[in-house]
Amino acid sequence: MGLDAATLREIADAGFLGVETVDVPGGDPIEARTVLGDLDLEITSSHTWADWWDPDAFRRAADAVVELGSPRIIVSPRAEDLRSALGSLIDRLAAAADVAGERGLRLGIHNHDAEMAIVDDERAIDRLAAGLGDAVDIQVDIFWAVVGHADPAAVIAGLGERVVSLHLKDGVALPTRDQADEPFVNVPVGSGVVDPGPAIAAATTAGAVEWLIVEFDHVEGSPVEATRASLQNLVSRGLGRARST
Protein backbone atom coordinates (compact mmCIF):
# COMPACT_ATOMS: atom_id res chain seq x y z
CA MET A 1 0.00 0.00 0.00
CA GLY A 2 1.35 3.41 -0.94
CA LEU A 3 1.60 6.46 1.23
CA ASP A 4 -1.82 7.99 1.97
CA ALA A 5 -0.85 11.62 1.41
CA ALA A 6 -4.47 12.78 1.22
CA THR A 7 -5.23 11.55 4.73
CA LEU A 8 -2.03 13.10 6.04
CA ARG A 9 -3.10 16.42 4.52
CA GLU A 10 -6.46 16.13 6.30
CA ILE A 11 -4.60 15.52 9.57
CA ALA A 12 -2.47 18.61 9.00
CA ASP A 13 -5.51 20.69 8.01
CA ALA A 14 -7.28 19.58 11.20
CA GLY A 15 -4.56 21.34 13.17
CA PHE A 16 -2.26 18.54 14.25
CA LEU A 17 1.40 19.44 14.68
CA GLY A 18 2.89 16.01 14.12
CA VAL A 19 2.30 12.32 13.58
CA GLU A 20 3.56 9.10 15.06
CA THR A 21 4.18 6.45 12.43
CA VAL A 22 4.12 2.69 12.44
CA ASP A 23 7.47 1.86 10.84
CA VAL A 24 7.67 3.70 7.47
CA PRO A 25 4.25 4.68 6.07
CA GLY A 26 4.04 3.55 2.47
CA GLY A 27 7.39 1.74 2.75
CA ASP A 28 9.57 4.45 1.18
CA PRO A 29 11.26 6.52 3.91
CA ILE A 30 12.38 9.29 1.56
CA GLU A 31 8.90 9.76 0.10
CA ALA A 32 7.28 9.68 3.53
CA ARG A 33 9.78 12.15 4.99
CA THR A 34 9.26 14.51 2.05
CA VAL A 35 5.45 14.40 2.22
CA LEU A 36 5.40 14.93 5.98
CA GLY A 37 7.90 17.76 5.70
CA ASP A 38 5.86 19.47 2.98
CA LEU A 39 2.80 19.27 5.26
CA ASP A 40 4.81 20.63 8.20
CA LEU A 41 3.99 17.52 10.23
CA GLU A 42 6.76 16.63 12.66
CA ILE A 43 7.54 12.96 13.18
CA THR A 44 7.10 12.42 16.90
CA SER A 45 8.26 8.80 17.04
CA SER A 46 7.75 5.49 15.24
CA HIS A 47 6.31 2.25 16.51
CA THR A 48 7.62 -0.90 14.91
CA TRP A 49 5.78 -4.07 14.02
CA ALA A 50 9.11 -5.83 13.60
CA ASP A 51 10.02 -8.59 16.04
CA TRP A 52 12.13 -6.25 18.14
CA TRP A 53 13.54 -9.17 20.21
CA ASP A 54 15.08 -10.49 16.97
CA PRO A 55 18.32 -8.47 16.61
CA ASP A 56 18.40 -8.64 12.80
CA ALA A 57 14.74 -7.66 12.40
CA PHE A 58 15.13 -4.82 14.87
CA ARG A 59 18.26 -3.48 13.17
CA ARG A 60 16.41 -3.33 9.85
CA ALA A 61 13.46 -1.56 11.45
CA ALA A 62 15.72 0.91 13.23
CA ASP A 63 17.65 1.69 10.05
CA ALA A 64 14.41 2.45 8.21
CA VAL A 65 13.17 4.69 11.02
CA VAL A 66 16.47 6.60 10.95
CA GLU A 67 16.09 7.15 7.22
CA LEU A 68 12.55 8.36 7.80
CA GLY A 69 13.89 10.97 10.22
CA SER A 70 12.15 9.78 13.37
CA PRO A 71 13.91 10.47 16.68
CA ARG A 72 12.52 7.50 18.62
CA ILE A 73 11.50 3.89 17.96
CA ILE A 74 8.72 2.45 20.14
CA VAL A 75 8.21 -1.20 21.04
CA SER A 76 5.60 -3.07 23.08
CA PRO A 77 6.62 -5.92 25.39
CA ARG A 78 4.73 -9.18 25.05
CA ALA A 79 2.25 -9.94 27.82
CA GLU A 80 3.69 -13.42 28.41
CA ASP A 81 7.17 -11.96 28.99
CA LEU A 82 5.79 -9.48 31.49
CA ARG A 83 4.13 -12.29 33.43
CA SER A 84 6.87 -14.93 33.43
CA ALA A 85 10.18 -13.61 32.08
CA LEU A 86 10.59 -10.07 33.34
CA GLY A 87 14.33 -10.36 33.97
CA SER A 88 15.01 -11.68 30.50
CA LEU A 89 12.71 -9.02 29.03
CA ILE A 90 14.75 -6.28 30.69
CA ASP A 91 17.95 -7.72 29.22
CA ARG A 92 16.45 -7.87 25.72
CA LEU A 93 15.08 -4.34 25.95
CA ALA A 94 18.50 -3.11 27.06
CA ALA A 95 20.05 -4.80 24.02
CA ALA A 96 17.45 -3.17 21.76
CA ALA A 97 18.21 0.20 23.36
CA ASP A 98 21.88 -0.31 22.44
CA VAL A 99 20.93 -1.01 18.81
CA ALA A 100 18.75 2.10 18.73
CA GLY A 101 21.42 4.22 20.40
CA GLU A 102 24.05 3.17 17.87
CA ARG A 103 21.78 4.72 15.24
CA GLY A 104 21.06 7.91 17.16
CA LEU A 105 17.58 6.78 18.21
CA ARG A 106 15.94 6.60 21.60
CA LEU A 107 14.07 3.40 22.45
CA GLY A 108 10.63 3.79 23.98
CA ILE A 109 8.26 1.31 25.62
CA HIS A 110 4.52 1.52 24.96
CA ASN A 111 2.25 -0.09 27.54
CA HIS A 112 -0.88 -2.12 27.24
CA ASP A 113 -2.81 -3.46 30.21
CA ALA A 114 -0.30 -6.19 31.14
CA GLU A 115 2.29 -3.62 32.23
CA MET A 116 -0.13 -2.52 34.95
CA ALA A 117 -0.13 -5.94 36.64
CA ILE A 118 1.48 -6.27 40.07
CA VAL A 119 4.53 -8.54 39.96
CA ASP A 120 6.26 -9.23 43.30
CA ASP A 121 4.42 -6.34 44.96
CA GLU A 122 5.38 -3.85 42.24
CA ARG A 123 3.72 -2.70 39.03
CA ALA A 124 5.41 -4.35 36.03
CA ILE A 125 6.00 -1.03 34.24
CA ASP A 126 7.79 0.32 37.32
CA ARG A 127 10.01 -2.75 37.48
CA LEU A 128 10.86 -2.33 33.81
CA ALA A 129 11.69 1.33 34.32
CA ALA A 130 13.89 0.60 37.33
CA GLY A 131 15.68 -2.26 35.59
CA LEU A 132 16.41 -0.27 32.44
CA GLY A 133 17.38 3.06 33.96
CA ASP A 134 17.78 6.01 31.63
CA ALA A 135 18.37 3.81 28.57
CA VAL A 136 14.67 3.55 27.72
CA ASP A 137 11.82 6.06 27.62
CA ILE A 138 8.18 5.32 28.46
CA GLN A 139 5.08 6.10 26.41
CA VAL A 140 1.99 5.77 28.60
CA ASP A 141 -1.24 4.70 26.90
CA ILE A 142 -3.90 5.99 29.27
CA PHE A 143 -6.67 3.79 27.83
CA TRP A 144 -4.77 0.55 28.39
CA ALA A 145 -3.66 1.72 31.81
CA VAL A 146 -7.33 2.05 32.81
CA VAL A 147 -8.11 -1.36 31.29
CA GLY A 148 -5.29 -2.69 33.48
CA HIS A 149 -7.06 -1.26 36.57
CA ALA A 150 -4.49 1.48 37.09
CA ASP A 151 -4.86 5.23 37.47
CA PRO A 152 -2.95 6.74 34.51
CA ALA A 153 -2.13 9.90 36.47
CA ALA A 154 -0.60 7.83 39.29
CA VAL A 155 1.37 5.73 36.81
CA ILE A 156 2.75 8.85 35.16
CA ALA A 157 3.56 10.48 38.49
CA GLY A 158 5.44 7.37 39.60
CA LEU A 159 7.50 7.18 36.42
CA GLY A 160 8.19 10.91 36.40
CA GLU A 161 10.65 12.15 33.80
CA ARG A 162 10.81 8.74 32.16
CA VAL A 163 7.46 9.47 30.46
CA VAL A 164 8.07 11.24 27.13
CA SER A 165 4.67 10.90 25.44
CA LEU A 166 1.09 9.88 26.09
CA HIS A 167 -1.28 7.89 23.91
CA LEU A 168 -4.72 9.39 24.37
CA LYS A 169 -7.74 7.31 23.46
CA ASP A 170 -11.17 6.76 24.87
CA GLY A 171 -14.21 4.53 24.78
CA VAL A 172 -17.76 4.33 26.13
CA ALA A 173 -17.05 0.78 27.28
CA LEU A 174 -13.74 -0.89 28.04
CA PRO A 175 -12.54 -4.37 27.09
CA THR A 176 -11.53 -6.63 29.95
CA ARG A 177 -7.97 -6.75 28.62
CA ASP A 178 -5.92 -6.29 25.47
CA GLN A 179 -6.20 -9.11 22.93
CA ALA A 180 -9.28 -10.49 24.68
CA ASP A 181 -11.01 -11.14 21.34
CA GLU A 182 -13.94 -9.00 22.43
CA PRO A 183 -15.19 -6.10 20.34
CA PHE A 184 -14.67 -2.55 21.54
CA VAL A 185 -14.88 0.82 19.86
CA ASN A 186 -12.84 3.92 20.56
CA VAL A 187 -14.54 7.30 20.56
CA PRO A 188 -13.04 10.80 20.30
CA VAL A 189 -10.77 11.61 23.22
CA GLY A 190 -12.73 13.30 26.00
CA SER A 191 -16.13 11.90 24.98
CA GLY A 192 -16.05 8.54 26.77
CA VAL A 193 -15.11 7.10 30.15
CA VAL A 194 -11.34 7.81 30.13
CA ASP A 195 -10.81 11.41 31.20
CA PRO A 196 -7.48 12.65 29.78
CA GLY A 197 -7.32 15.65 32.12
CA PRO A 198 -5.66 14.13 35.20
CA ALA A 199 -3.13 12.21 33.11
CA ILE A 200 -2.15 15.31 31.16
CA ALA A 201 -1.86 17.27 34.41
CA ALA A 202 0.45 14.59 35.83
CA ALA A 203 2.50 14.64 32.63
CA THR A 204 2.81 18.42 32.85
CA THR A 205 4.07 18.12 36.41
CA ALA A 206 6.52 15.37 35.44
CA GLY A 207 7.93 17.80 32.91
CA ALA A 208 9.41 15.54 30.22
CA VAL A 209 6.39 14.75 28.04
CA GLU A 210 7.00 15.96 24.49
CA TRP A 211 3.82 14.83 22.72
CA LEU A 212 0.18 14.02 23.35
CA ILE A 213 -0.74 11.50 20.67
CA VAL A 214 -4.33 10.72 19.67
CA GLU A 215 -4.72 7.05 18.78
CA PHE A 216 -7.55 4.68 17.91
CA ASP A 217 -7.50 0.89 17.82
CA HIS A 218 -11.06 0.61 16.49
CA VAL A 219 -13.30 3.51 15.58
CA GLU A 220 -16.70 3.72 13.90
CA GLY A 221 -17.03 6.09 10.98
CA SER A 222 -14.24 8.32 9.75
CA PRO A 223 -10.95 8.07 11.70
CA VAL A 224 -10.04 11.56 10.49
CA GLU A 225 -13.27 13.02 11.88
CA ALA A 226 -12.63 11.22 15.18
CA THR A 227 -9.10 12.60 15.38
CA ARG A 228 -10.37 16.08 14.53
CA ALA A 229 -13.02 15.86 17.27
CA SER A 230 -10.39 14.64 19.72
CA LEU A 231 -8.15 17.61 19.02
CA GLN A 232 -11.07 20.02 19.36
CA ASN A 233 -12.02 18.46 22.71
CA LEU A 234 -8.47 18.74 24.02
CA VAL A 235 -7.97 22.31 22.86
CA SER A 236 -11.35 23.44 24.20
CA ARG A 237 -10.36 22.17 27.66
CA GLY A 238 -6.91 23.72 27.52
CA LEU A 239 -5.30 20.27 27.48
CA GLY A 240 -3.58 20.49 24.11
CA ARG A 241 -2.69 22.87 21.33
CA ALA A 242 -3.29 22.95 17.61
CA ARG A 243 -1.76 24.56 14.58
CA SER A 244 -3.03 28.06 13.91
CA THR A 245 -5.33 28.07 10.90
N, C-alpha and C positions, 0 to 999 in steps of 0.2 A: 504494500500500500504506500502510495506517495505521500508527501508532506501535505497536510490539509491547511494550506495558507489562508483560505477563506475563513475558516473557523478561527485561526489565530488572529486575523484582522478583526473579527467580531469581538474577540476577547480584549484586544487593545482598544477598540472603540468603546467598549463597555467601561473602560477606565482602569483596567488592571495595569500594574506597573511591571509585572514580570510573570514568568511561567516556570513551573517545575516540570521537567520532562521525565519520561520513562525511556531510558537509554537514548538513542538518537531518533527523534521523530522523522519518519520517512526513510531512515536508513543512511542518508547522505549527510554527514556532519557539516560539510561546507555549505550545502544548500540551506540546511536548517539554521545554521548560524547567521547566514546572510539574510534570510527572511525575517528571523527574529530581530536582528539588528535594524533592518529597514522599518520594522513596526515599533521600534524603541521598546521592545519587551526584553527585560533583563532575564537571564537564565539564573534562577535562584539556586538550583541543585538538580541532580538527576538520579532518580531511582534506577536500579538495574534489575532486569528479570534474569540475568545470568546467574548460574550457580556460583555464588560468590565464594563458597567454601572450596571450589575447584580452582586452584591457583591459575591455571592456564585460561579458563573461562573468564575469571575475574580480571586478569591482565588485559585481555582483549576488550572487555567492557570498559575498563578504566581508560585505555588508550583512546577509544572512541569518544568517551565523555570529555577527555582533554581536548580532542580535536574539535568537538562541539563548542568548547569554551566555557563549560560548566565548572564552577569552583569546588563542588562537593558531590560525592557519589554516595547514595543512600541504599542501605541493605536492610532486610528484615530477617531477624533470626527465626528459625523454625520452632514451632511450639514444642515438638518432642525434645529438642535440644535444651530448651528452657526448663523442661520438667525433669530431665534425667541426665543431662550431660553439660551442666552449666560451666564447669571448669574447662572442659575441652572447647566449649563454645567461646569462652573468653580468649583462649589461646588462638583459635582460628580467626576471631575478629581482630586480634592484635596483628596477626600476620597479614590480614587484608588491609589493615591500616598502614602497614609498612609498604605494601604494594601501591596503595593510593598516594602515600607521602612521597614515594620515589618519583611520582608523576606530577607532583605539585598539587594534589587533591587532598581534601579532608574527607575522611570517612564518617558517615553518619548512620545512626541506628534509628529505624522507624518502628514504633511499637504497634502491636495489636493487643488483644485482651490478655494473651498469655503472659506478657511481661508484667502484668499487674498482680500475678499470683504470688502468694507468700511462700518462699522457699527458705527453710531453716530460719524462720522468724523474721525474714526480711523480704521486701518486695524484690522480685527478680530484676526489674529494671535498675534498682538501686545497687544490687550486687554486680550487675554488669558494669555500671558506671564506676563503681569502686575498683573493680578488677582491672579495668582498662585505663583508668586515669585520664590524662588530658589527650590521649591519642585519638579518642573517638568522641564525636559530638552526638547529641540526642535530638531527635525530632519527635515531639509528642503529638500523637493523634488523640484529640480529646474525645472523639466518639468512641474509639476502641478502649480508651481508659475507662469510660463510664460503663461500657459493656463488661469490662473486667472488674466491676464493682469498686472502682477507685474514684477519688475526687481529683479531676485533672489539675485543679489549682494546687492541691496539696502535693501531687506528684511533681509539678513544675517547681514549686517552692523547695522541695527536698533536693532536686537535682541542681537547682540554682543556675550558675553560669554555663553549665554543660548543655542547656537547652538553647538551640540556635534557631529553631523554627517550630511552628505549630501547624498541624493539619486540622483545619476546621471543617467539620461536617455535622449533620444533624439528621434527625428522623423523628417521626411521630410515634414510632414503636421501635424497640431495640431487639436485635437478635440475642439469643442466649449466649452466643460466643461466635468468634470468627470461624468460618469454614464449617458451620453447623448444618449446611444444606437446608436452611430454612429461608424463605424469601423475606427480604426487607427492602425498603425504599428510602433513600435519602431525600430530604427536602432542603430548600434554601437555608443556609446558616441563619440561625436566629428565629426560625419559624417552627421549631419542633421542641423536643424535650431536653436537648443539650444546650444549655445557656453558655455561649462563648465568653461572656463578660468576666466572670471570676478567673478563668484561665488566662485571658489576655492581661488582666490586672496583675496576676502572679508573674507572667512573663515580663511585663514592664518592670516590675520590682526586681526580678532576677537580672535584668539588664543586658543580656547577651542575645536576645531573640532578634534575628535579622528580618524574618519574613513570616507573615500570616498567610497560609496557603489554603484556598478553598478547594475541597476535593469531594468527589462523589464516587461511591462504589456502584450504586444503582440509583437511577433517577428516572421518574416518569416525565415524559414530554421532552422538551428541548434542554439539553445540558447547558447550552449557552445562556438561555433565559434563566435557568436556575443559578448559574454562576453570577449573572448580572444582578438578580434579586439578592443574592448573598452579599455582594459588595454593597449594594444600596442599604441593606439592613445594618451592616457593620459601620458604614460611614454615618448613617443617621443616628447611631448610638454613640458616635465618637470613638469607636473601637478600631477603626482602620482608616486608611486614606486611599484616595483614588487619583488618577491622572486628571489634571484640569482639562476640561473640554470646552 
